[in-house]
Structures are given as C-alpha cells and as structure tokens.
Amino acid sequence: MNRTLALAGALLLVIAVGASQCEQGGITAPATTPGAMPTAAPRVTPAATPSAPALPTPGPTAVFARVVRVVDGDTIEVEMDGRRHTVRYIGIDTPEVADPRRPVMCYGEEASRRNRQLVEGKIILLEKDVSETDRYGRLLRYVWADGVFVNAALVQEGYARVYTVPPDVRYAELFRRLEREAREQGRGLWGACPAPFAPAGQR
C-alpha cells in the first residue's frame, strides 16, 4: 500500500514539473487538435515593385538589316536586300562628332560609343513612320536591336535629345517623357555638359 502511494506521488511530481516547464517556455508543445494535421504557415508574397511602362515593340512592317558601320550616335550604315543604306534614327538627335565643319560636341563620343554597343555588327529591325528619307537621302527609321528600342534607349539614358520633325511623330510623346526623366535625374549629357546642345533643327 505504502509502495503504491509512493509511486502515485512520484508520478504527480513528474507531471507537475513538466507543466511548469511548459509555462516557462522550456518546452514548446504544438497547439493542435488531437488527430488534426498541422496547418502550414501562411505564404507571404513580396510586394510587387512598380515597373516602368513597357516600351513599344516592332510592328509587322519592320524589316531586318545588318549593321555594317556606326557613323555616330544617331546614324548607322546597314546592308539590306543586297544594298547599303545610311539610316538616320527618327525622333532623336545626339551630339555631333562626324561633321568636319564643327568641333566634337560635349558627350558626342559617349553617345557614339553607346550606339556602337547597342547595334554594331548586329542584325536589327528597322521600321518607318511616314517619311521614307530625309533631305540628305538617308532612310528615316525606328531601330530595334536585341529587343531594345534603340531610339528610346538613347534618350532614356541621356545620350540623345528629342528631335521631332512632322509627320514622323509616332513616338514623339514617349521620347519627350523619357527626355524629361533623364534631364530631371541628370543622366548622361544632362549632368555632364554645362549647356546641352541644341537639336539639329535649331543649330
């Protein structure tokens, strides 16, 4: 009898100590209903980062050409249909480096270098607006290389200014917005040149 009472007392002591440890955080017991499966922790989805609006992609009238020479920041020579053509980018103007009548302008070398990085030696897509050529006989085109809208990229990164000549105005509003952002953030020529150059039509 005495032995039975002693065992019962020892069991009660073990239960009491265990309960005390749970209260003090020494033991963590899952709060689950008997027989129920544990519930997975809720999944947290990171907040989406705002992204800039997607730039235009080439339309169905765009044609392929191979770049054979980069003249400067906004002019290239291409081979297309077995012929060589000079292409002037629509809607933008970069600082002059190739005009023998004028000195190299501020940020002209940088703009030419960036254009080479984007298009030199590549197969590109060319798309016209309204006009076929300018007064010098150069093809007027929007240019895409490796999925990059080159005209827009040069403005966005601060290598070019907007130069709108009607009737070729399809992306004029986009270019103005990108120029405004580049100017406000001091990108490229907007931060490097004391007096950014005037577009070609104003020189």
Secondary structure, 3 states (H helix, E strand, C coil): CHHHHHHHHHHHHHHHHHHHHHHCCCCCCCCCCCCCCCCCCCCCCCCCCCCCCCCCCCCCCCEEEEEEEECCCCEEEEEECCEEEEEEECCEECCCCCCCCCCCCCCHHHHHHHHHHHHCCCEEEEECCCCCECCCCCEEEEEEECCEEHHHHHHHCCCCEECCECCECCCHHHHHHHHHHHHHCCCCHHHHCCCCCCCHHHC
